[in-house]
Amino acid sequence: MAKAAATKSAPKPLTKSEIAATLADKVGVTKKQISTFFEAQAELAYKQAKNGFVLPGIGKLVLARSAPREMVMRFGPDAGKTKKIPAKTKVKFKIAKAAKDAIIGAKK
């Protein structure tokens, strides 16, 4: 039975061109216009990420700063020694509640 489950392939995610074709048909514009929109949206998201960038109905890009911390090395030549890990900034994508509920289903 385990082999039967392993041989079934999971559905593949849509490629960028498949997404563009689907949206172009739905909206009534060309695939090239949709591709240009994707590029412009990505460029705007990169520029505005420091301020937070919202994709309505999907989620938002935010910057998160991690605090500096100490770490104890568990193996290797420095085993048992404490090292300081500096603070760093990470880019995170927070999924909107509406998107999460649409994909997973609302909690009851």
LINLINZI-V983951 format. One line per field, one symbol per residue. phi: phi as a letter, one per 40 degrees, with the letter a starting at -180 (. if undefined). psi: psi as a letter, one per 30 degrees, with the letter a starting at -180 (. if undefined). burial: # if it has 24 or more other ideal C-beta (glycine too) atoms within 12 Angstrom, else .. Layout:
phi->???
psi->???
burial->???
This chain:
phi->.ccccccccccccccccccccccccccgbccccccccdccccccccccdccgbbbdgbiacbcbbcccabbcccagccdgccbcbccabbcbbccccccccccchccb
psi->eeeeeefkklkklkleeeeeeeeeeefhlleeeeeeeeeeeeeeeeegeefkkkjkfeakklkkkklklkkkkflafgkflkkkklklklkljkkkeeeeeeeekkk.
burial->...................#.............#..........#.......#......##...............................................
